[in-house]
Amino acid sequence: MDNNFKAYEEAAEILKALAHPVRLCIVRGLMQKRECNVSYMQECLDLPQSTVSQHLQKLRGMGIVVAERSGLEVNYRIANEKIKRLITVLLEGETS
């Protein structure tokens, strides 16, 4: 057995961040659309903007999504391919 607990802790924290239906939905939606803003997500999810923003903050904090400002608009996208592969496996290919 490998006792590299630091790597396991990082992986566990990413899994914890993804362990919410709304956050999984956001990540899956970003995989399908490539990038979008909070207003678009709010309409799709039918949730208040503050709720969507809180979930995005958690995802950003864990390095799962990144934000890019374009004028007054902030667009979000998946941070890396590792997250995309994880979600694809987790959701059994439903992300295409």
C-alpha positions as CSV (number, residue, x, y, z in Angstrom):
1,M,0.0,0.0,0.0
2,D,1.1,3.5,-0.7
3,N,0.9,5.9,2.2
4,N,1.1,9.1,0.1
5,F,-1.7,10.7,2.2
6,K,-1.1,14.2,0.8
7,A,-2.1,13.1,-2.7
8,Y,-5.1,11.2,-1.3
9,E,-6.2,14.3,0.7
10,E,-6.1,16.4,-2.5
11,A,-8.1,13.8,-4.4
12,A,-10.6,13.5,-1.6
13,E,-11.1,17.3,-1.4
14,I,-11.8,17.4,-5.2
15,L,-14.3,14.6,-4.8
16,K,-15.9,16.4,-1.8
17,A,-16.3,19.6,-4.0
18,L,-17.9,17.5,-6.7
19,A,-20.2,15.7,-4.3
20,H,-23.2,17.9,-4.8
21,P,-25.8,17.5,-7.5
22,V,-25.7,21.2,-8.5
23,R,-22.0,21.3,-8.8
24,L,-22.0,18.1,-10.8
25,C,-24.6,19.7,-13.1
26,I,-22.5,22.8,-13.5
27,V,-19.4,20.8,-14.4
28,R,-21.3,18.6,-16.8
29,G,-22.9,21.7,-18.4
30,L,-19.5,23.3,-18.8
31,M,-18.2,20.2,-20.4
32,Q,-21.0,20.3,-23.0
33,K,-20.9,24.0,-23.6
34,R,-17.2,24.6,-23.1
35,E,-17.7,27.9,-21.2
36,C,-20.6,30.1,-20.0
37,N,-21.4,32.8,-17.5
38,V,-23.4,32.8,-14.3
39,S,-26.5,34.2,-15.9
40,Y,-26.7,31.4,-18.4
41,M,-26.2,28.8,-15.6
42,Q,-28.8,30.4,-13.4
43,E,-31.4,30.2,-16.2
44,C,-30.6,26.6,-17.0
45,L,-30.5,25.5,-13.4
46,D,-33.5,27.6,-12.3
47,L,-31.6,28.7,-9.2
48,P,-30.9,32.1,-7.7
49,Q,-27.7,33.7,-9.0
50,S,-26.3,33.8,-5.4
51,T,-26.7,30.0,-5.1
52,V,-25.0,29.4,-8.5
53,S,-22.2,31.8,-7.5
54,Q,-21.6,30.0,-4.2
55,H,-21.2,26.7,-6.0
56,L,-18.9,28.2,-8.6
57,Q,-16.8,29.7,-5.8
58,K,-16.3,26.2,-4.3
59,L,-15.4,24.8,-7.7
60,R,-13.0,27.6,-8.3
61,G,-11.4,27.2,-4.9
62,M,-10.7,23.6,-5.6
63,G,-9.2,24.3,-9.1
64,I,-12.1,22.5,-10.9
65,V,-13.2,25.5,-12.9
66,V,-11.5,28.7,-13.9
67,A,-13.0,32.1,-14.6
68,E,-12.0,34.4,-17.4
69,R,-13.2,38.0,-17.6
70,S,-14.4,39.4,-20.9
71,G,-15.4,43.0,-20.3
72,L,-18.1,43.0,-17.7
73,E,-18.9,39.3,-18.2
74,V,-17.1,36.4,-16.4
75,N,-17.1,33.1,-18.2
76,Y,-16.3,29.8,-16.6
77,R,-14.7,26.7,-18.0
78,I,-13.3,23.3,-16.8
79,A,-9.8,23.8,-15.5
80,N,-8.2,20.7,-16.9
81,E,-8.6,17.4,-18.7
82,K,-8.3,15.3,-15.5
83,I,-11.6,16.8,-14.2
84,K,-13.2,16.1,-17.6
85,R,-12.1,12.4,-17.5
86,L,-13.3,12.0,-13.9
87,I,-16.7,13.4,-14.7
88,T,-17.0,11.3,-17.9
89,V,-16.2,8.1,-15.9
90,L,-18.4,9.2,-13.0
91,L,-21.4,9.9,-15.2
92,E,-20.8,7.0,-17.5
93,G,-20.3,9.0,-20.6
94,E,-23.4,11.0,-20.3
95,T,-21.4,14.2,-20.8
96,S,-21.0,14.1,-24.5
